[in-house]
Amino acid sequence: MQLSADKVKSKLMARVEEISGEKVLGCYQCGKCSAGCPMAEVMEYLPHRLLRLLQLGDEEAALASRIIWLCAACHTCASRCPRSVDLSRIMEALRMVLLREGNRFVDPASLPHKLLDEVPQQALVGGFRKYS
């Protein structure tokens, strides 16, 4: 049996590639994205490992990861990648997949009213564009 991208590509990987315009299988796990990621130390595992989960078809683990929500979208990963894979665009696509399915990282109704009065409106709008 011959192995090809069409045979290993999961539905999630296809959706992520369609939304992001990036090739998940383009990553060969060099780790340069993770080495430059300013958020890597607070993630449960390194960013390039999320791509590995997608490559291996472990959709459940990929979508359950907090990494998706912790990505700062700074595009440092893209500038460091020798294959020009923009991991932050893939993270955004994963967030979009989850949000389209009704999943939220933060429920706006759960925030205390006092916080809503104290936080700048621009911060709330920016945050909820990403998290809800």
LINQUI-V186131 format. One record per pair of residues at least 6 apart in sequence whose ideal C-beta (glycine too) atoms are under 6 Angstrom apart, sorted by the first residue. I is the first residue (numbers start at 1). J is the second residue. Records with the same first field share a line. If there is no record, write none. Layout:
BEGIN
I = J + J
END
This chain:
BEGIN
5 = 25
10 = 57 + 59
12 = 59
13 = 24 + 54
15 = 97
16 = 90 + 93
19 = 93 + 96
20 = 89 + 90 + 93
22 = 85 + 86 + 89 + 90
24 = 54
26 = 83 + 85
27 = 51 + 85
29 = 48
31 = 48
32 = 80
33 = 47 + 48 + 77 + 80 + 81 + 87
34 = 40 + 46 + 47 + 48
36 = 76 + 80
37 = 47
39 = 70 + 72
40 = 46
43 = 67 + 70
44 = 66
47 = 87
50 = 65 + 67
53 = 61 + 62
54 = 62
68 = 91 + 94 + 95
69 = 105
71 = 88 + 91
73 = 88
75 = 88
77 = 87 + 88
78 = 86
104 = 132
105 = 131
106 = 131 + 132
108 = 132
END
